[in-house]
């Protein structure tokens, strides 16, 4: 970044065209008394005549550099100091068998719940910065798919590998919360958050959801709960004697438990019955859990006038030297 401390001095540059005009005019006004011009007209113009005229340009350039030096050119270096206190987020995703219900749509086509969930969660991850994010998947069992990390590329890669039934077909909500809490409880961060997404009710595991919520509250961990799936019955694609057919089954979502978990931990319960609603939920959570970033900018300037001054002096010295030696004008 280049700037001038005294830019008003640059107005003196208007004298440069006047200097050039006067210098060229003076060169053309030279006269010598001689009885006859016939002999002089036969003489060829020496190359030095062109170079002598260039002395005017050298002088103008030297004066221009002096004016620029007076304006105090400075080179600026911009320094930015960023201070942030990130949020630790554990994504807790249900991969039980019921997540294969085809009650969501992707670009107008039927899509299973897990496909839409991973797509929306991927967008959520890409929208975060300076936050450590981890992932727990659960079904009959619960395990850490990705520990807390700032490497979102690795996290997204592991998210893409999530499959229905990879942790069993049942739903262990309490155990999933327990593992997520274990990953967060001893960390020192501005905020610790669990985003629990499920489409069922707790029907297996060793830790109850209510107990897990109490533990989360003890460690000041906020839990956002999301219940996904349509109300009533949802379509499943199954193999039958006549090939693949859609079979509708009743949805068994335990909203009361999810609301209780959120209430105990100062979180919020959300209900998503379609793709758009699920996208809006993660956008809301993204807005509610914003990382505060403080940015301070500093500018350091280095004086550059000496470069212009020395260059101008060198050009002026060159002009004087040539004007009095090789390019000397007679008379």
Buried (B, 14 or more C-beta within 10 A) or exposed (E): EEEBEEEEBBEBEEBBEEBBEEBEEEBEEEEEEEEEEEEEEEEEEEEEEEEBBEBBBBBBBBBBBBBBBBBBBBEEEEEEEEEBEBBBBBBBBBBBBBBBBBBBEEEEEBBBBBBBBBBBBBEBBEEBEEBBBBBBBBBBBBEBBBBBBEEBEEBBEBBEEBEBBBBBBBBBBBBBBBBBBBBBBEEEBEBBBBBBBBBBBBEBBEBBBEEBBEBBBEBEBBBBBBBBBBEEEBBBEEEEEEEEEEEEEEBEBBEEBBBBBBBBBEBBBBBBBBBEBBBBBBBEBEEEBEBEEEEEEEEEBEEBBEBBBEBBBEBBEBBBEBBEEEBEEEE
